[in-house]
């Protein structure tokens, strides 16, 4: 059981209905943070915005882009297969898996940062500031991703690199599996899973 020096808070935190606990904890957090928000200066907001802009620029300049890195990955898998140090896969199978991955990735609309935060909540060993940093980084990735998707003739895999892919990988894997399920293919789900 959760015990706090404030008996009212202890009652809220041990209340059996999760939605009521969440409501009271959110309300208390707002009450605590509201005075801080009113007294904070805009320099911290400018600093956060500047960090996000720098991160966005870093992501846009990152090389190799996903498509190029995927070609390198296929080469490594083929080499491992040829030397016997990795699972055996034909070139055709690897190329088919890569095409499925690219098609799914380039047609994927990433969820909003709020939805993504619900899907990937704060981990037990993650501090609150680290979680907020992860959400902020995702928001930058999501904005860049959507810009690439909206630009005529531009594909996400030709614009963004590995850091973007690392941050969005959970959504990309889901999109690849959804795409695979809805389309016929020469590869099995095991082969695609092994590729990912």
Secondary structure, DSSP 4 states (H G I P E B T S, - for coil): ----SSHHHHHHHT-S-HHHHHHHHHHHHHHHHHHHHHH--HHHHHHHHHHHHHHHHHHHH-SSBHHHHHHHHHHHHHHHHHHTSS----HHHHHHHHHHHHHHHHHPPPPPHHHHHHHTPPPTT--HHHHHHHHHHHHHHHHHHHHHHHSTT--HHHH-BHHHHHHHHHHHHHHHHHHHHHS--SS-HHHHHHH-
